[in-house]
Amino acid sequence: MASKPTPPDEALGAPVAYRDRAFISRTLVMRDGRQLEVRGHRVEALDADAQAFLDAHPDLERLPE
């Protein structure tokens, strides 16, 4: 039996990395309660919801792939 494909809004494939221009480390809390950890000015989005959250944050910039 074939597995059900993952909807595109749930998974991105490779993580998308962002640089935090304001803090070396901190915890970002999404509306759904998930926590994204900034360490060494860096945080990663593992799914589309996290990517949208990080894209909208004024202190973060997406790093080139």
PDB file of N, H, CA, C and O in Angstrom:
ATOM      1  N   MET A   1       0.838  -1.166   0.000  1.00  0.00           N
ATOM      2  CA  MET A   1       0.000   0.000   0.000  1.00  0.00           C
ATOM      3  C   MET A   1       0.894   1.244   0.000  1.00  0.00           C
ATOM      4  O   MET A   1       1.822   1.334   0.804  1.00  0.00           O
ATOM      5  N   ALA A   2       0.631   2.178  -0.869  1.00  0.00           N
ATOM      6  H   ALA A   2      -0.123   2.105  -1.522  1.00  0.00           H
ATOM      7  CA  ALA A   2       1.430   3.399  -0.963  1.00  0.00           C
ATOM      8  C   ALA A   2       1.091   4.337   0.189  1.00  0.00           C
ATOM      9  O   ALA A   2      -0.056   4.428   0.625  1.00  0.00           O
ATOM     10  N   SER A   3       2.121   5.030   0.669  1.00  0.00           N
ATOM     11  H   SER A   3       3.053   4.956   0.315  1.00  0.00           H
ATOM     12  CA  SER A   3       1.867   5.982   1.752  1.00  0.00           C
ATOM     13  C   SER A   3       1.254   7.261   1.195  1.00  0.00           C
ATOM     14  O   SER A   3       1.472   7.635   0.043  1.00  0.00           O
ATOM     15  N   LYS A   4       0.499   7.901   2.032  1.00  0.00           N
ATOM     16  H   LYS A   4       0.321   7.597   2.968  1.00  0.00           H
ATOM     17  CA  LYS A   4      -0.170   9.135   1.653  1.00  0.00           C
ATOM     18  C   LYS A   4       0.864  10.260   1.531  1.00  0.00           C
ATOM     19  O   LYS A   4       1.669  10.442   2.444  1.00  0.00           O
ATOM     20  N   PRO A   5       0.863  11.015   0.432  1.00  0.00           N
ATOM     21  CA  PRO A   5       1.850  12.094   0.310  1.00  0.00           C
ATOM     22  C   PRO A   5       1.619  13.188   1.348  1.00  0.00           C
ATOM     23  O   PRO A   5       0.487  13.459   1.750  1.00  0.00           O
ATOM     24  N   THR A   6       2.706  13.802   1.768  1.00  0.00           N
ATOM     25  H   THR A   6       3.626  13.581   1.442  1.00  0.00           H
ATOM     26  CA  THR A   6       2.618  14.877   2.741  1.00  0.00           C
ATOM     27  C   THR A   6       2.126  16.140   2.048  1.00  0.00           C
ATOM     28  O   THR A   6       2.688  16.526   1.023  1.00  0.00           O
ATOM     29  N   PRO A   7       1.097  16.794   2.572  1.00  0.00           N
ATOM     30  CA  PRO A   7       0.615  18.032   1.967  1.00  0.00           C
ATOM     31  C   PRO A   7       1.725  19.078   1.932  1.00  0.00           C
ATOM     32  O   PRO A   7       2.545  19.130   2.849  1.00  0.00           O
ATOM     33  N   PRO A   8       1.768  19.913   0.892  1.00  0.00           N
ATOM     34  CA  PRO A   8       2.848  20.882   0.765  1.00  0.00           C
ATOM     35  C   PRO A   8       2.908  21.899   1.891  1.00  0.00           C
ATOM     36  O   PRO A   8       3.966  22.482   2.130  1.00  0.00           O
ATOM     37  N   ASP A   9       1.795  22.132   2.596  1.00  0.00           N
ATOM     38  H   ASP A   9       0.935  21.659   2.402  1.00  0.00           H
ATOM     39  CA  ASP A   9       1.827  23.094   3.691  1.00  0.00           C
ATOM     40  C   ASP A   9       2.391  22.503   4.976  1.00  0.00           C
ATOM     41  O   ASP A   9       2.513  23.216   5.972  1.00  0.00           O
ATOM     42  N   GLU A  10       2.733  21.232   4.981  1.00  0.00           N
ATOM     43  H   GLU A  10       2.634  20.652   4.172  1.00  0.00           H
ATOM     44  CA  GLU A  10       3.269  20.606   6.182  1.00  0.00           C
ATOM     45  C   GLU A  10       4.767  20.368   6.137  1.00  0.00           C
ATOM     46  O   GLU A  10       5.410  20.341   7.186  1.00  0.00           O
ATOM     47  N   ALA A  11       5.342  20.194   4.955  1.00  0.00           N
ATOM     48  H   ALA A  11       4.820  20.216   4.102  1.00  0.00           H
ATOM     49  CA  ALA A  11       6.764  19.896   4.871  1.00  0.00           C
ATOM     50  C   ALA A  11       7.403  20.645   3.716  1.00  0.00           C
ATOM     51  O   ALA A  11       6.792  20.824   2.662  1.00  0.00           O
ATOM     52  N   LEU A  12       8.630  21.077   3.923  1.00  0.00           N
ATOM     53  H   LEU A  12       9.126  20.932   4.779  1.00  0.00           H
ATOM     54  CA  LEU A  12       9.363  21.809   2.900  1.00  0.00           C
ATOM     55  C   LEU A  12      10.408  20.953   2.208  1.00  0.00           C
ATOM     56  O   LEU A  12      10.838  21.285   1.103  1.00  0.00           O
ATOM     57  N   GLY A  13      10.821  19.870   2.824  1.00  0.00           N
ATOM     58  H   GLY A  13      10.472  19.601   3.721  1.00  0.00           H
ATOM     59  CA  GLY A  13      11.968  19.126   2.330  1.00  0.00           C
ATOM     60  C   GLY A  13      13.170  19.535   3.166  1.00  0.00           C
ATOM     61  O   GLY A  13      13.288  19.136   4.325  1.00  0.00           O
ATOM     62  N   ALA A  14      14.059  20.327   2.588  1.00  0.00           N
ATOM     63  H   ALA A  14      13.963  20.652   1.647  1.00  0.00           H
ATOM     64  CA  ALA A  14      15.227  20.811   3.318  1.00  0.00           C
ATOM     65  C   ALA A  14      14.838  22.002   4.191  1.00  0.00           C
ATOM     66  O   ALA A  14      14.008  22.818   3.790  1.00  0.00           O
ATOM     67  N   PRO A  15      15.432  22.108   5.382  1.00  0.00           N
ATOM     68  CA  PRO A  15      15.133  23.256   6.240  1.00  0.00           C
ATOM     69  C   PRO A  15      15.556  24.572   5.585  1.00  0.00           C
ATOM     70  O   PRO A  15      16.502  24.606   4.797  1.00  0.00           O
ATOM     71  N   VAL A  16      14.854  25.642   5.915  1.00  0.00           N
ATOM     72  H   VAL A  16      14.086  25.615   6.555  1.00  0.00           H
ATOM     73  CA  VAL A  16      15.196  26.979   5.440  1.00  0.00           C
ATOM     74  C   VAL A  16      15.797  27.718   6.623  1.00  0.00           C
ATOM     75  O   VAL A  16      15.170  27.812   7.679  1.00  0.00           O
ATOM     76  N   ALA A  17      17.020  28.250   6.457  1.00  0.00           N
ATOM     77  H   ALA A  17      17.529  28.174   5.600  1.00  0.00           H
ATOM     78  CA  ALA A  17      17.739  28.900   7.549  1.00  0.00           C
ATOM     79  C   ALA A  17      17.550  30.414   7.514  1.00  0.00           C
ATOM     80  O   ALA A  17      17.439  31.030   6.453  1.00  0.00           O
ATOM     81  N   TYR A  18      17.519  30.991   8.724  1.00  0.00           N
ATOM     82  H   TYR A  18      17.609  30.490   9.585  1.00  0.00           H
ATOM     83  CA  TYR A  18      17.366  32.437   8.893  1.00  0.00           C
ATOM     84  C   TYR A  18      18.425  32.938   9.862  1.00  0.00           C
ATOM     85  O   TYR A  18      18.876  32.204  10.742  1.00  0.00           O
ATOM     86  N   ARG A  19      18.816  34.196   9.693  1.00  0.00           N
ATOM     87  H   ARG A  19      18.449  34.792   8.978  1.00  0.00           H
ATOM     88  CA  ARG A  19      19.736  34.855  10.606  1.00  0.00           C
ATOM     89  C   ARG A  19      18.944  35.847  11.446  1.00  0.00           C
ATOM     90  O   ARG A  19      18.175  36.655  10.925  1.00  0.00           O
ATOM     91  N   ASP A  20      19.147  35.770  12.745  1.00  0.00           N
ATOM     92  H   ASP A  20      19.772  35.114  13.168  1.00  0.00           H
ATOM     93  CA  ASP A  20      18.519  36.706  13.676  1.00  0.00           C
ATOM     94  C   ASP A  20      19.474  37.890  13.838  1.00  0.00           C
ATOM     95  O   ASP A  20      20.574  37.733  14.368  1.00  0.00           O
ATOM     96  N   ARG A  21      19.061  39.058  13.390  1.00  0.00           N
ATOM     97  H   ARG A  21      18.168  39.185  12.960  1.00  0.00           H
ATOM     98  CA  ARG A  21      19.917  40.245  13.436  1.00  0.00           C
ATOM     99  C   ARG A  21      19.915  40.909  14.803  1.00  0.00           C
ATOM    100  O   ARG A  21      20.751  41.777  15.056  1.00  0.00           O
ATOM    101  N   ALA A  22      19.012  40.534  15.686  1.00  0.00           N
ATOM    102  H   ALA A  22      18.333  39.829  15.481  1.00  0.00           H
ATOM    103  CA  ALA A  22      18.881  41.199  16.975  1.00  0.00           C
ATOM    104  C   ALA A  22      19.442  40.403  18.155  1.00  0.00           C
ATOM    105  O   ALA A  22      19.950  40.989  19.111  1.00  0.00           O
ATOM    106  N   PHE A  23      19.353  39.080  18.094  1.00  0.00           N
ATOM    107  H   PHE A  23      18.940  38.604  17.317  1.00  0.00           H
ATOM    108  CA  PHE A  23      19.734  38.259  19.246  1.00  0.00           C
ATOM    109  C   PHE A  23      20.635  37.101  18.830  1.00  0.00           C
ATOM    110  O   PHE A  23      20.504  36.553  17.735  1.00  0.00           O
ATOM    111  N   ILE A  24      21.554  36.740  19.728  1.00  0.00           N
ATOM    112  H   ILE A  24      21.661  37.184  20.618  1.00  0.00           H
ATOM    113  CA  ILE A  24      22.399  35.563  19.518  1.00  0.00           C
ATOM    114  C   ILE A  24      21.592  34.304  19.801  1.00  0.00           C
ATOM    115  O   ILE A  24      21.688  33.316  19.074  1.00  0.00           O
ATOM    116  N   SER A  25      20.799  34.349  20.861  1.00  0.00           N
ATOM    117  H   SER A  25      20.721  35.152  21.452  1.00  0.00           H
ATOM    118  CA  SER A  25      19.939  33.210  21.192  1.00  0.00           C
ATOM    119  C   SER A  25      18.649  33.716  21.823  1.00  0.00           C
ATOM    120  O   SER A  25      18.643  34.699  22.563  1.00  0.00           O
ATOM    121  N   ARG A  26      17.569  33.030  21.517  1.00  0.00           N
ATOM    122  H   ARG A  26      17.574  32.231  20.916  1.00  0.00           H
ATOM    123  CA  ARG A  26      16.251  33.307  22.094  1.00  0.00           C
ATOM    124  C   ARG A  26      15.289  32.234  21.629  1.00  0.00           C
ATOM    125  O   ARG A  26      15.611  31.428  20.756  1.00  0.00           O
ATOM    126  N   THR A  27      14.122  32.233  22.213  1.00  0.00           N
ATOM    127  H   THR A  27      13.861  32.888  22.922  1.00  0.00           H
ATOM    128  CA  THR A  27      13.068  31.306  21.821  1.00  0.00           C
ATOM    129  C   THR A  27      11.939  32.106  21.190  1.00  0.00           C
ATOM    130  O   THR A  27      11.419  33.043  21.796  1.00  0.00           O
ATOM    131  N   LEU A  28      11.562  31.736  19.978  1.00  0.00           N
ATOM    132  H   LEU A  28      11.984  30.975  19.485  1.00  0.00           H
ATOM    133  CA  LEU A  28      10.431  32.350  19.285  1.00  0.00           C
ATOM    134  C   LEU A  28       9.242  31.408  19.431  1.00  0.00           C
ATOM    135  O   LEU A  28       9.361  30.208  19.188  1.00  0.00           O
ATOM    136  N   VAL A  29       8.100  31.951  19.828  1.00  0.00           N
ATOM    137  H   VAL A  29       8.003  32.927  20.026  1.00  0.00           H
ATOM    138  CA  VAL A  29       6.913  31.123  20.055  1.00  0.00           C
ATOM    139  C   VAL A  29       5.875  31.446  18.988  1.00  0.00           C
ATOM    140  O   VAL A  29       5.432  32.587  18.857  1.00  0.00           O
ATOM    141  N   MET A  30       5.498  30.430  18.233  1.00  0.00           N
ATOM    142  H   MET A  30       5.857  29.503  18.339  1.00  0.00           H
ATOM    143  CA  MET A  30       4.488  30.590  17.196  1.00  0.00           C
ATOM    144  C   MET A  30       3.104  30.602  17.830  1.00  0.00           C
ATOM    145  O   MET A  30       2.944  30.209  18.985  1.00  0.00           O
ATOM    146  N   ARG A  31       2.101  31.054  17.076  1.00  0.00           N
ATOM    147  H   ARG A  31       2.231  31.374  16.138  1.00  0.00           H
ATOM    148  CA  ARG A  31       0.722  31.131  17.596  1.00  0.00           C
ATOM    149  C   ARG A  31       0.196  29.779  18.063  1.00  0.00           C
ATOM    150  O   ARG A  31      -0.608  29.713  18.994  1.00  0.00           O
ATOM    151  N   ASP A  32       0.647  28.695  17.421  1.00  0.00           N
ATOM    152  H   ASP A  32       1.300  28.748  16.665  1.00  0.00           H
ATOM    153  CA  ASP A  32       0.170  27.367  17.813  1.00  0.00           C
ATOM    154  C   ASP A  32       0.923  26.808  19.022  1.00  0.00           C
ATOM    155  O   ASP A  32       0.682  25.678  19.448  1.00  0.00           O
ATOM    156  N   GLY A  33       1.841  27.617  19.570  1.00  0.00           N
ATOM    157  H   GLY A  33       2.037  28.534  19.225  1.00  0.00           H
ATOM    158  CA  GLY A  33       2.580  27.201  20.761  1.00  0.00           C
ATOM    159  C   GLY A  33       3.927  26.575  20.476  1.00  0.00           C
ATOM    160  O   GLY A  33       4.714  26.353  21.396  1.00  0.00           O
ATOM    161  N   ARG A  34       4.205  26.287  19.214  1.00  0.00           N
ATOM    162  H   ARG A  34       3.565  26.468  18.467  1.00  0.00           H
ATOM    163  CA  ARG A  34       5.511  25.704  18.890  1.00  0.00           C
ATOM    164  C   ARG A  34       6.612  26.705  19.173  1.00  0.00           C
ATOM    165  O   ARG A  34       6.430  27.913  19.019  1.00  0.00           O
ATOM    166  N   GLN A  35       7.759  26.185  19.589  1.00  0.00           N
ATOM    167  H   GLN A  35       7.906  25.203  19.714  1.00  0.00           H
ATOM    168  CA  GLN A  35       8.902  27.027  19.894  1.00  0.00           C
ATOM    169  C   GLN A  35      10.011  26.785  18.885  1.00  0.00           C
ATOM    170  O   GLN A  35      10.344  25.644  18.565  1.00  0.00           O
ATOM    171  N   LEU A  36      10.578  27.882  18.389  1.00  0.00           N
ATOM    172  H   LEU A  36      10.307  28.809  18.649  1.00  0.00           H
ATOM    173  CA  LEU A  36      11.712  27.819  17.469  1.00  0.00           C
ATOM    174  C   LEU A  36      12.899  28.443  18.185  1.00  0.00           C
ATOM    175  O   LEU A  36      12.820  29.578  18.655  1.00  0.00           O
ATOM    176  N   GLU A  37      13.986  27.712  18.269  1.00  0.00           N
ATOM    177  H   GLU A  37      14.050  26.790  17.888  1.00  0.00           H
ATOM    178  CA  GLU A  37      15.153  28.144  19.031  1.00  0.00           C
ATOM    179  C   GLU A  37      16.176  28.831  18.127  1.00  0.00           C
ATOM    180  O   GLU A  37      16.609  28.267  17.122  1.00  0.00           O
ATOM    181  N   VAL A  38      16.557  30.052  18.498  1.00  0.00           N
ATOM    182  H   VAL A  38      16.205  30.509  19.315  1.00  0.00           H
ATOM    183  CA  VAL A  38      17.642  30.769  17.839  1.00  0.00           C
ATOM    184  C   VAL A  38      18.912  30.451  18.621  1.00  0.00           C
ATOM    185  O   VAL A  38      18.961  30.642  19.836  1.00  0.00           O
ATOM    186  N   ARG A  39      19.915  29.977  17.940  1.00  0.00           N
ATOM    187  H   ARG A  39      19.876  29.821  16.953  1.00  0.00           H
ATOM    188  CA  ARG A  39      21.212  29.671  18.541  1.00  0.00           C
ATOM    189  C   ARG A  39      22.293  30.193  17.609  1.00  0.00           C
ATOM    190  O   ARG A  39      22.303  29.858  16.425  1.00  0.00           O
ATOM    191  N   GLY A  40      23.188  30.998  18.122  1.00  0.00           N
ATOM    192  H   GLY A  40      23.180  31.270  19.084  1.00  0.00           H
ATOM    193  CA  GLY A  40      24.257  31.544  17.296  1.00  0.00           C
ATOM    194  C   GLY A  40      23.727  32.389  16.151  1.00  0.00           C
ATOM    195  O   GLY A  40      24.248  32.332  15.037  1.00  0.00           O
ATOM    196  N   HIS A  41      22.695  33.169  16.421  1.00  0.00           N
ATOM    197  H   HIS A  41      22.272  33.216  17.326  1.00  0.00           H
ATOM    198  CA  HIS A  41      22.022  34.040  15.433  1.00  0.00           C
ATOM    199  C   HIS A  41      21.286  33.246  14.355  1.00  0.00           C
ATOM    200  O   HIS A  41      20.893  33.833  13.347  1.00  0.00           O
ATOM    201  N   ARG A  42      21.084  31.952  14.521  1.00  0.00           N
ATOM    202  H   ARG A  42      21.403  31.476  15.340  1.00  0.00           H
ATOM    203  CA  ARG A  42      20.511  31.126  13.451  1.00  0.00           C
ATOM    204  C   ARG A  42      19.297  30.336  13.946  1.00  0.00           C
ATOM    205  O   ARG A  42      19.281  29.820  15.063  1.00  0.00           O
ATOM    206  N   VAL A  43      18.285  30.257  13.084  1.00  0.00           N
ATOM    207  H   VAL A  43      18.298  30.675  12.176  1.00  0.00           H
ATOM    208  CA  VAL A  43      17.095  29.456  13.359  1.00  0.00           C
ATOM    209  C   VAL A  43      16.648  28.841  12.042  1.00  0.00           C
ATOM    210  O   VAL A  43      16.877  29.424  10.983  1.00  0.00           O
ATOM    211  N   GLU A  44      16.017  27.677  12.089  1.00  0.00           N
ATOM    212  H   GLU A  44      15.832  27.203  12.949  1.00  0.00           H
ATOM    213  CA  GLU A  44      15.576  26.994  10.875  1.00  0.00           C
ATOM    214  C   GLU A  44      14.076  26.749  10.884  1.00  0.00           C
ATOM    215  O   GLU A  44      13.475  26.474  11.922  1.00  0.00           O
ATOM    216  N   ALA A  45      13.492  26.855   9.700  1.00  0.00           N
ATOM    217  H   ALA A  45      13.980  27.077   8.856  1.00  0.00           H
ATOM    218  CA  ALA A  45      12.084  26.505   9.490  1.00  0.00           C
ATOM    219  C   ALA A  45      12.050  25.112   8.882  1.00  0.00           C
ATOM    220  O   ALA A  45      12.689  24.858   7.861  1.00  0.00           O
ATOM    221  N   LEU A  46      11.305  24.213   9.510  1.00  0.00           N
ATOM    222  H   LEU A  46      10.786  24.420  10.340  1.00  0.00           H
ATOM    223  CA  LEU A  46      11.218  22.841   9.033  1.00  0.00           C
ATOM    224  C   LEU A  46       9.934  22.564   8.273  1.00  0.00           C
ATOM    225  O   LEU A  46       9.786  21.499   7.674  1.00  0.00           O
ATOM    226  N   ASP A  47       8.996  23.518   8.291  1.00  0.00           N
ATOM    227  H   ASP A  47       9.116  24.383   8.777  1.00  0.00           H
ATOM    228  CA  ASP A  47       7.741  23.343   7.559  1.00  0.00           C
ATOM    229  C   ASP A  47       7.238  24.711   7.085  1.00  0.00           C
ATOM    230  O   ASP A  47       7.796  25.747   7.445  1.00  0.00           O
ATOM    231  N   ALA A  48       6.204  24.699   6.295  1.00  0.00           N
ATOM    232  H   ALA A  48       5.751  23.858   6.003  1.00  0.00           H
ATOM    233  CA  ALA A  48       5.695  25.936   5.680  1.00  0.00           C
ATOM    234  C   ALA A  48       5.157  26.919   6.715  1.00  0.00           C
ATOM    235  O   ALA A  48       5.316  28.128   6.541  1.00  0.00           O
ATOM    236  N   ASP A  49       4.527  26.439   7.783  1.00  0.00           N
ATOM    237  H   ASP A  49       4.398  25.458   7.924  1.00  0.00           H
ATOM    238  CA  ASP A  49       4.007  27.337   8.811  1.00  0.00           C
ATOM    239  C   ASP A  49       5.150  28.076   9.514  1.00  0.00           C
ATOM    240  O   ASP A  49       5.073  29.284   9.741  1.00  0.00           O
ATOM    241  N   ALA A  50       6.204  27.339   9.852  1.00  0.00           N
ATOM    242  H   ALA A  50       6.267  26.358   9.667  1.00  0.00           H
ATOM    243  CA  ALA A  50       7.363  27.966  10.498  1.00  0.00           C
ATOM    244  C   ALA A  50       8.035  28.943   9.539  1.00  0.00           C
ATOM    245  O   ALA A  50       8.480  30.013   9.955  1.00  0.00           O
ATOM    246  N   GLN A  51       8.110  28.588   8.271  1.00  0.00           N
ATOM    247  H   GLN A  51       7.749  27.719   7.933  1.00  0.00           H
ATOM    248  CA  GLN A  51       8.717  29.474   7.274  1.00  0.00           C
ATOM    249  C   GLN A  51       7.923  30.780   7.163  1.00  0.00           C
ATOM    250  O   GLN A  51       8.518  31.857   7.133  1.00  0.00           O
ATOM    251  N   ALA A  52       6.615  30.702   7.103  1.00  0.00           N
ATOM    252  H   ALA A  52       6.132  29.827   7.127  1.00  0.00           H
ATOM    253  CA  ALA A  52       5.784  31.903   7.023  1.00  0.00           C
ATOM    254  C   ALA A  52       5.966  32.766   8.271  1.00  0.00           C
ATOM    255  O   ALA A  52       6.042  33.991   8.174  1.00  0.00           O
ATOM    256  N   PHE A  53       6.035  32.133   9.439  1.00  0.00           N
ATOM    257  H   PHE A  53       5.973  31.138   9.518  1.00  0.00           H
ATOM    258  CA  PHE A  53       6.243  32.854  10.695  1.00  0.00           C
ATOM    259  C   PHE A  53       7.582  33.586  10.686  1.00  0.00           C
ATOM    260  O   PHE A  53       7.656  34.760  11.047  1.00  0.00           O
ATOM    261  N   LEU A  54       8.632  32.892  10.277  1.00  0.00           N
ATOM    262  H   LEU A  54       8.573  31.937   9.984  1.00  0.00           H
ATOM    263  CA  LEU A  54       9.961  33.501  10.268  1.00  0.00           C
ATOM    264  C   LEU A  54      10.091  34.555   9.170  1.00  0.00           C
ATOM    265  O   LEU A  54      10.760  35.568   9.371  1.00  0.00           O
ATOM    266  N   ASP A  55       9.466  34.336   8.020  1.00  0.00           N
ATOM    267  H   ASP A  55       8.922  33.513   7.857  1.00  0.00           H
ATOM    268  CA  ASP A  55       9.482  35.335   6.945  1.00  0.00           C
ATOM    269  C   ASP A  55       8.860  36.653   7.409  1.00  0.00           C
ATOM    270  O   ASP A  55       9.306  37.724   6.999  1.00  0.00           O
ATOM    271  N   ALA A  56       7.847  36.582   8.247  1.00  0.00           N
ATOM    272  H   ALA A  56       7.484  35.712   8.580  1.00  0.00           H
ATOM    273  CA  ALA A  56       7.130  37.770   8.697  1.00  0.00           C
ATOM    274  C   ALA A  56       7.820  38.493   9.857  1.00  0.00           C
ATOM    275  O   ALA A  56       7.444  39.615  10.197  1.00  0.00           O
ATOM    276  N   HIS A  57       8.816  37.867  10.458  1.00  0.00           N
ATOM    277  H   HIS A  57       9.122  36.955  10.182  1.00  0.00           H
ATOM    278  CA  HIS A  57       9.460  38.455  11.630  1.00  0.00           C
ATOM    279  C   HIS A  57      10.438  39.551  11.205  1.00  0.00           C
ATOM    280  O   HIS A  57      11.284  39.310  10.343  1.00  0.00           O
ATOM    281  N   PRO A  58      10.341  40.754  11.792  1.00  0.00           N
ATOM    282  CA  PRO A  58      11.182  41.874  11.353  1.00  0.00           C
ATOM    283  C   PRO A  58      12.677  41.732  11.665  1.00  0.00           C
ATOM    284  O   PRO A  58      13.498  42.375  11.011  1.00  0.00           O
ATOM    285  N   ASP A  59      13.044  40.907  12.644  1.00  0.00           N
ATOM    286  H   ASP A  59      12.377  40.384  13.175  1.00  0.00           H
ATOM    287  CA  ASP A  59      14.453  40.756  13.018  1.00  0.00           C
ATOM    288  C   ASP A  59      15.178  39.666  12.243  1.00  0.00           C
ATOM    289  O   ASP A  59      16.388  39.499  12.398  1.00  0.00           O
ATOM    290  N   LEU A  60      14.458  38.926  11.414  1.00  0.00           N
ATOM    291  H   LEU A  60      13.476  39.062  11.288  1.00  0.00           H
ATOM    292  CA  LEU A  60      15.049  37.771  10.742  1.00  0.00           C
ATOM    293  C   LEU A  60      15.223  38.009   9.259  1.00  0.00           C
ATOM    294  O   LEU A  60      14.405  38.665   8.613  1.00  0.00           O
ATOM    295  N   GLU A  61      16.318  37.457   8.728  1.00  0.00           N
ATOM    296  H   GLU A  61      16.982  36.924   9.253  1.00  0.00           H
ATOM    297  CA  GLU A  61      16.542  37.486   7.291  1.00  0.00           C
ATOM    298  C   GLU A  61      16.858  36.073   6.822  1.00  0.00           C
ATOM    299  O   GLU A  61      17.617  35.345   7.462  1.00  0.00           O
ATOM    300  N   ARG A  62      16.262  35.698   5.695  1.00  0.00           N
ATOM    301  H   ARG A  62      15.645  36.289   5.175  1.00  0.00           H
ATOM    302  CA  ARG A  62      16.489  34.364   5.154  1.00  0.00           C
ATOM    303  C   ARG A  62      17.898  34.284   4.605  1.00  0.00           C
ATOM    304  O   ARG A  62      18.358  35.187   3.907  1.00  0.00           O
ATOM    305  N   LEU A  63      18.582  33.192   4.926  1.00  0.00           N
ATOM    306  H   LEU A  63      18.208  32.458   5.494  1.00  0.00           H
ATOM    307  CA  LEU A  63      19.932  32.982   4.418  1.00  0.00           C
ATOM    308  C   LEU A  63      19.858  32.307   3.041  1.00  0.00           C
ATOM    309  O   LEU A  63      18.943  31.528   2.773  1.00  0.00           O
ATOM    310  N   PRO A  64      20.826  32.614   2.176  1.00  0.00           N
ATOM    311  CA  PRO A  64      20.837  31.951   0.869  1.00  0.00           C
ATOM    312  C   PRO A  64      21.024  30.443   1.035  1.00  0.00           C
ATOM    313  O   PRO A  64      21.703  29.981   1.951  1.00  0.00           O
ATOM    314  N   GLU A  65      20.417  29.708   0.146  1.00  0.00           N
ATOM    315  H   GLU A  65      19.864  30.084  -0.598  1.00  0.00           H
ATOM    316  CA  GLU A  65      20.485  28.233   0.229  1.00  0.00           C
ATOM    317  C   GLU A  65      21.820  27.716  -0.234  1.00  0.00           C
ATOM    318  O   GLU A  65      22.049  26.506  -0.230  1.00  0.00           O
TER     319      GLU A  65
END
